[in-house]
Amino acid sequence: MTFENDASPIQSDVEDASANLAPSHEEIRRRAYEIYLERNADAGDELDDWLRAERELQKVALFARDWNRHQDHVASLPNVEIVVLDAADRKTSSR
């Protein structure tokens, strides 16, 4: 078995979560607690709260990833000037 001397160090949970946009354990815990409070702090549905929090945060992460991809695509488009003609200009340009 060999080890590489210059292997990259293990990233922190925060860096890893931001890289793959997966919600961290702490984010899920906080959201699950918010859901618990929204249910008037009734005990007994902790697992459901956790799973709901996880789903919600995953959806947010997917939206953010797609949004960032869209923004990258828009940023790579050439600058184009859009001119909106007023009514008088439209009449003369359509003749």
N, C-alpha and C positions, 0 to 999 in steps of 0.2 A: 504494500500500500504506500503510495506517495502523496505528499502534500505539496501544494504550490506555495512558495514563499510569499508571493505577492497577491495572494487571494484577497478579495475585497472583504472588509470587516462586515459583520452582521449589522444590518440597519436597525434602527430603533423602530418600535411599533408605530410611532407617529409617521416616520418617513415611509414605512412599508404601507401603511393604510392610505397615505396620500398618493403613493405611486400607483396602486391598483384601485384606488377609490372605494375600497371596501370599508364599511364602517368599523371603527375600533370597538373593542369590548366596552370601553368607558362611554363612548357615544351611545351604544345600545343600552347600557345600564341607565344612563341619564334619561333617554327617551322612554324606556320602560317605566321608570319612576314617574315621569310626567303622565303617562297613560294611566298608571295606578292612581295618581291624584285626580285625574279627570273622572275616574270611576268612583269618586268619593272615598278613596282609600279603603275599599272593601277588599279584604284578604281572600285568597283562594284562586285567583286567576293569574298568578305570577308568570307561569309558562306562556299563557296566551299573550300577556303584556309584552314579554320578552320577544316572542316570535313576531308580534305585530310591529314592535319597534325595529326589529331587524329588517323586516320587509320594507317598512317605510324608508329607512335609511338607505337600503340598497337601491330603491327606486330613485331617491334623491341623487345617489352617486351615479347611477346610470344616466340620469338626465344631465348631470353636470358633465360627465364624460362626453355625451353626445353634443351638448352645447359647446364645449371646448373644441371639439372636432369641427363643428359648424363654423365657429368663430375663426379657426385656423384657415378654413377653406375661404371664407369671406375675405380675410386679410390678404390672401394670396391673389385675389382677383385684381386686375388692373383698375386704376382710378378712372372712372367714367363720369363725365358731367351729364346730368339729366336736366334738360331744359323743358319747362312746362310752359306751353304757349297759352296766352290769354285768349279770350273769345275772338277778338279782332284779328290777332295773328293767325288763328286757326282758319278763319275765313279766307284770308289772303293766301295762305300756304296750300289750301285745298283746291285752288283754281288752277 
